[in-house]
Amino acid sequence: MTDTTIKRPAPEAPNALRDWFTNGLRAEIESRGLPVIQGDEPAERGGIALHPIDIDAPKSFRRKNRAVFVVGIGESKGVPEIPLATLYPLQLRSLGNIFILLIPDGTHGGVEAFVSTLEQGSYSFKYWGDDQAFFTEVADRLTPLATSTLIIENEFVPDLEPELWGGDEITASITRAGKLLDELDLLPSPFPIDSYLPEADLRHLKQMFNIGGLSYGNVSARKDDLRFWMSASGVDKTKLEEIGPEILLVTDFIPERRAMRLSVPPNVTPRRVSVDAIEHFMIYREHPSVGAILHIHAWMEDIPSTRINYPCGTIELATAVADLVRQSPDPGHAVIGLRNHGLTITGESLDEIFARIDGKIQRQVPMA
């Protein structure tokens, strides 16, 4: 007879399940030659930080550089009615790149590990007694995310042509697109991070990820062979009008700095461009037929999608999406799914994209 004895600890002690998981995942990650670091280690060192918290009194993990990927870990006794609604605030309070909430399965004697991401993706792993298989599965999903490279630096150059300071017909199409997204109910409400984080933690989060807030979706449109207009990060998509603070002209990618170069008017205070700029940059440079790109947190049936839910703004996600666009029968009219996240849609123009997807959008993104 097969031995089905559950090896996890009985949860007599507070957070015993959390500590068992943290130790098991640490051992699996280290067995792969990846560094597991502590909060007080030198700033020049990157790696994976496992950050166990008490969910009733969560503490934040202060990174010393962006190369540290923080995994918040907590334990709960009951399954939340809406897992993401419970996990996401804990993720923010722990300042984690992802958060894992462990819940014992009292009926079958197992464990379910619920996961949330900054993009509000969610999925889970189940444990039924095989420690090695469980921690291998978790590490297999975690490692590509933790070792991915963010492209979120911006270099602002005040050299935008004067005739573009007030925008043009292309930026007008971006303004219309933002309003249409709202009319179609395709703009999730920005998450109120300032209501969950003290000011010091909010500053730290913005410094680490170069974000002005957690809003979702973005639009861009080609200006010419080498440049494209794109919505800024963390702005109200229904009010995309001002050049610099709300719409920016992306001119280049600087690999050695991991930065996007942006042309802006002088004497304005620009906001950072959307974190997906590197993805759009790669698509525009490779495919002259692409005139616009729409990214929304929604889904469509029967589309190719990325295998790994890389974080937004990483070169790995950009490469994965660009690869699928390249493989599309018509790269100029492609619809690509981003696992646990949403869609990237290419087209001749934003107006053409909206006409093409009319009636085909599913607002619920499948999670797996």
BAVEX-61914 format. One line per 3 residues: their letters; for each residue z, x, y of C-alpha. Coordinates in Angstrom, 2 decimals. Layout:
<rs>
a	Z:X:Y; ...;
</rs>
This chain:
<rs>
mtd	0.00:0.00:0.00; -0.87:1.25:3.48; 2.11:2.34:5.57;
tti	2.05:0.18:8.71; 5.39:1.34:10.09; 5.32:1.39:13.88;
krp	6.18:4.87:15.13; 6.98:4.04:18.71; 10.67:4.02:19.68;
ape	12.68:0.83:19.67; 13.25:-0.02:23.35; 17.05:0.18:23.35;
apn	17.18:2.61:26.26; 15.66:1.71:29.64; 12.07:2.92:29.88;
alr	12.11:4.38:26.35; 8.57:3.09:25.78; 7.38:4.64:29.04;
dwf	8.89:8.02:28.14; 7.42:7.93:24.61; 3.98:7.24:26.08;
tng	4.30:9.91:28.77; 5.29:12.59:26.25; 2.58:11.61:23.78;
lra	-0.17:11.53:26.40; 1.02:14.84:27.86; 0.75:16.50:24.43;
eie	-2.75:15.12:23.87; -4.01:16.22:27.30; -2.54:19.70:26.95;
srg	-4.11:20.03:23.48; -7.49:19.72:25.23; -6.72:22.67:27.48;
lpv	-6.23:20.58:30.60; -3.31:21.30:32.96; -0.56:18.72:33.33;
iqg	1.19:19.49:36.60; 4.39:18.66:38.47; 4.64:17.51:42.07;
dep	6.09:20.79:43.31; 3.42:23.07:41.84; 1.20:25.17:44.17;
aer	-1.34:23.34:46.32; -4.27:25.37:45.01; -3.76:24.12:41.48;
ggi	-5.47:20.95:40.29; -4.89:18.94:37.17; -3.46:15.70:35.82;
alh	-0.05:14.55:37.01; 1.73:12.06:34.76; 4.08:10.13:37.04;
pid	6.56:7.86:35.18; 8.25:5.31:37.43; 10.83:2.55:37.23;
ida	8.78:-0.53:38.13; 11.80:-2.08:39.88; 12.11:0.94:42.19;
pks	8.76:2.81:42.15; 8.59:6.24:43.75; 5.44:7.79:45.17;
frr	3.85:11.02:43.97; 2.83:13.30:46.83; -0.24:15.37:45.92;
knr	-0.73:18.74:47.51; -4.51:18.52:47.17; -7.21:16.09:46.06;
avf	-7.77:17.97:42.81; -4.57:16.39:41.47; -5.29:13.17:39.55;
vvg	-2.14:11.04:39.44; -1.47:8.67:36.54; 1.36:6.27:37.35;
ige	3.16:5.02:34.22; 5.61:2.13:33.96; 7.14:-0.22:31.40;
skg	7.65:-3.98:31.46; 9.19:-6.36:28.93; 6.73:-9.18:29.41;
vpe	2.99:-9.64:29.84; 2.15:-10.49:33.48; 0.21:-13.71:33.98;
ipl	-2.43:-11.82:35.96; -2.11:-8.13:34.96; -4.03:-6.70:37.93;
atl	-1.86:-8.61:40.41; 1.18:-6.80:38.97; -0.40:-3.40:38.34;
ypl	-2.23:-2.87:41.63; 0.81:-2.95:43.93; 2.59:-0.58:41.52;
qlr	-0.42:1.72:41.60; -0.35:1.78:45.38; 3.39:2.37:45.55;
slg	3.16:5.24:43.07; 0.12:6.63:44.97; -1.68:6.91:41.64;
nif	-5.40:7.25:41.00; -4.74:4.85:38.14; -1.67:3.02:36.86;
ill	-0.71:2.25:33.26; 1.81:-0.50:32.46; 3.20:-0.54:28.91;
ipd	4.24:-3.85:27.38; 5.69:-4.27:23.87; 3.96:-6.82:21.66;
gth	6.94:-8.63:20.21; 4.84:-10.74:17.87; 3.05:-7.94:16.05;
ggv	5.28:-4.95:16.79; 2.66:-3.07:18.75; 2.17:-2.01:22.36;
eaf	-0.44:-2.91:24.95; -1.20:-0.47:27.76; -2.71:-2.23:30.79;
vst	-4.67:-0.01:33.21; -5.66:-0.53:36.86; -7.95:1.58:39.05;
leq	-8.28:1.96:42.83; -11.50:-0.07:42.65; -9.42:-2.95:41.22;
gsy	-10.85:-2.48:37.76; -8.58:-3.32:34.84; -8.63:-2.95:31.06;
sfk	-6.18:-2.28:28.25; -5.50:-0.27:25.09; -3.60:-1.53:22.04;
ywg	-1.29:0.49:19.79; -0.63:-0.59:16.21; 1.24:2.38:14.76;
ddq	-1.16:5.34:14.77; 0.09:7.68:17.49; -2.81:10.13:17.24;
aff	-5.52:7.47:17.40; -3.82:5.75:20.33; -3.29:8.81:22.51;
tev	-6.76:10.11:21.64; -8.30:6.83:22.82; -6.33:6.84:26.07;
adr	-7.13:10.51:26.79; -10.82:9.96:25.99; -11.00:7.31:28.73;
ltp	-8.75:9.18:31.15; -10.15:12.72:30.99; -13.61:12.06:32.52;
lat	-11.98:10.28:35.46; -9.38:12.98:36.01; -11.92:15.80:35.96;
stl	-14.49:14.13:38.23; -15.31:15.51:41.70; -14.92:13.48:44.89;
iie	-17.58:13.75:47.60; -15.69:12.15:50.48; -15.67:14.72:53.28;
nef	-17.71:13.86:56.37; -19.32:16.20:58.91; -20.05:14.35:62.15;
vpd	-22.80:15.85:64.32; -23.22:14.29:67.82; -27.00:14.63:67.79;
lep	-28.20:11.05:67.26; -31.32:10.25:69.30; -30.38:8.27:72.44;
elw	-32.80:5.49:71.52; -30.70:4.86:68.38; -27.28:4.69:70.06;
ggd	-27.53:0.91:70.17; -29.12:0.64:66.73; -32.59:-0.48:65.71;
eit	-34.27:-3.14:63.60; -32.93:-1.49:60.44; -29.30:-1.59:61.57;
asi	-29.92:-5.22:62.56; -30.80:-5.89:58.91; -27.49:-4.30:57.88;
tra	-25.66:-6.57:60.33; -27.39:-9.61:58.79; -26.61:-8.40:55.28;
gkl	-22.89:-8.15:56.00; -22.80:-11.71:57.31; -24.82:-12.97:54.35;
lde	-22.41:-11.33:51.90; -19.65:-13.33:53.53; -21.65:-16.57:53.38;
ldl	-22.27:-15.97:49.66; -18.55:-15.28:49.11; -19.33:-11.77:47.88;
lps	-16.81:-9.96:50.08; -13.41:-9.74:48.34; -10.57:-9.72:50.82;
pfp	-9.54:-6.18:51.77; -6.31:-5.33:49.95; -3.38:-5.27:52.44;
ids	-2.19:-1.77:51.60; -0.12:-1.54:54.76; 2.12:-4.33:53.45;
ylp	2.92:-2.34:50.30; 3.27:1.21:51.60; 5.58:2.78:54.17;
ead	3.80:4.56:57.00; 4.28:8.05:55.53; 2.76:7.03:52.17;
lrh	-0.09:5.23:53.92; -0.93:8.38:55.89; -0.82:10.40:52.65;
lkq	-3.19:7.99:50.88; -5.66:8.10:53.77; -5.47:11.90:53.91;
mfn	-6.10:12.30:50.17; -8.97:9.81:49.88; -10.36:9.67:53.44;
igg	-10.06:5.90:53.56; -9.31:3.55:56.41; -8.40:0.68:54.13;
lsy	-9.33:-0.85:50.80; -12.40:-3.00:51.37; -15.15:-3.48:48.84;
gnv	-18.94:-3.39:48.79; -21.39:-1.60:51.06; -24.96:-1.76:52.32;
sar	-27.53:0.83:53.35; -31.16:0.94:54.46; -33.65:3.78:54.77;
kdd	-34.43:5.07:58.27; -37.10:7.60:57.30; -37.96:10.06:54.54;
lrf	-34.65:11.95:54.77; -32.18:9.66:56.55; -30.55:6.29:55.93;
wms	-28.18:3.94:57.73; -24.99:2.91:55.89; -21.89:0.83:56.49;
asg	-18.66:2.65:57.32; -15.62:2.77:55.06; -12.86:0.19:55.36;
vdk	-14.56:-1.98:57.99; -15.07:-5.73:58.26; -18.49:-6.20:56.67;
tkl	-19.05:-9.39:58.68; -19.05:-7.35:61.90; -21.34:-4.38:61.21;
eei	-22.74:-3.72:64.66; -21.53:-0.62:66.51; -23.21:2.69:65.69;
gpe	-20.62:5.28:64.70; -17.56:3.12:64.09; -19.30:0.52:61.86;
ill	-22.76:1.82:60.90; -23.62:5.49:60.44; -26.80:7.52:59.97;
vtd	-26.53:9.75:56.89; -28.72:12.84:57.25; -27.76:15.25:54.47;
fip	-25.37:16.34:51.71; -23.62:19.72:51.98; -22.78:20.75:48.39;
err	-20.60:23.74:49.23; -18.36:21.54:51.38; -18.65:18.46:49.21;
amr	-19.45:16.62:52.42; -21.93:14.11:53.80; -23.51:14.99:57.14;
lsv	-23.74:12.17:59.68; -25.60:11.95:62.97; -23.58:10.04:65.58;
ppn	-23.78:9.32:69.31; -21.76:11.59:71.59; -18.52:10.27:73.05;
vtp	-17.76:7.86:70.19; -15.00:8.01:67.60; -16.83:7.47:64.31;
rrv	-15.33:6.12:61.12; -16.07:7.72:57.80; -19.09:6.52:55.91;
svd	-18.64:4.53:52.70; -17.49:6.66:49.77; -20.65:5.65:47.90;
aie	-22.84:7.60:50.33; -23.47:10.38:47.80; -24.82:7.84:45.30;
hfm	-27.15:6.29:47.87; -28.23:9.75:49.05; -29.31:10.76:45.53;
iyr	-31.27:7.55:45.02; -33.08:7.67:48.38; -34.04:11.33:48.02;
ehp	-35.50:10.84:44.54; -37.23:7.48:45.02; -39.35:7.02:48.18;
svg	-40.01:3.42:47.11; -36.35:2.50:47.65; -35.94:1.03:51.12;
ail	-32.43:-0.40:50.82; -29.40:-0.42:48.54; -26.75:-3.11:48.11;
hih	-23.43:-2.51:46.36; -21.30:-5.56:45.53; -18.32:-6.34:43.33;
awm	-20.14:-8.84:41.15; -22.29:-8.84:38.00; -25.59:-9.96:36.48;
edi	-26.63:-10.58:32.90; -28.74:-8.22:30.80; -28.54:-5.11:32.97;
pst	-28.04:-1.44:32.11; -24.62:-0.11:33.08; -22.71:3.15:33.26;
rin	-20.63:4.03:30.18; -17.68:5.55:32.04; -15.79:3.95:34.92;
ypc	-15.84:7.03:37.15; -14.06:6.60:40.50; -16.16:5.64:43.51;
gti	-17.22:8.59:45.62; -17.51:11.04:42.72; -20.58:13.09:41.97;
ela	-20.29:11.96:38.35; -20.62:8.26:39.22; -23.47:9.02:41.61;
tav	-25.29:11.00:38.91; -24.74:8.32:36.26; -26.13:5.59:38.53;
adl	-29.04:7.76:39.69; -29.90:8.49:36.05; -30.05:4.75:35.26;
vrq	-32.17:4.05:38.33; -34.56:6.79:37.18; -34.77:5.21:33.71;
spd	-35.46:1.77:35.16; -39.02:0.44:34.68; -39.16:0.02:38.47;
pgh	-36.65:2.26:40.31; -37.55:0.57:43.58; -36.25:-2.77:42.26;
avi	-33.39:-1.76:39.96; -30.11:-3.50:39.16; -27.47:-1.16:37.73;
glr	-24.01:-2.13:36.53; -21.03:0.09:37.32; -18.54:-0.32:34.49;
nhg	-15.45:-2.35:35.47; -16.61:-2.29:39.06; -19.81:-3.99:40.23;
lti	-23.51:-3.59:40.94; -25.83:-1.17:42.69; -29.13:-2.87:43.56;
tge	-32.21:-1.17:45.00; -35.04:-2.87:46.84; -37.73:-2.69:49.50;
sld	-35.31:-4.04:52.11; -31.96:-5.79:52.22; -33.71:-9.11:52.83;
eif	-35.87:-8.55:49.74; -32.80:-7.68:47.63; -30.97:-10.88:48.61;
ari	-34.05:-12.97:47.85; -34.43:-11.32:44.44; -30.84:-11.82:43.28;
dgk	-30.45:-15.35:44.65; -28.83:-17.59:42.03; -28.33:-14.74:39.53;
iqr	-25.00:-13.30:40.66; -21.80:-13.70:38.64; -18.74:-13.15:40.80;
qvp	-16.53:-12.06:37.90; -17.06:-8.44:36.81; -16.50:-8.03:33.04;
ma	-13.72:-5.57:32.23; -13.61:-3.39:29.13;
</rs>
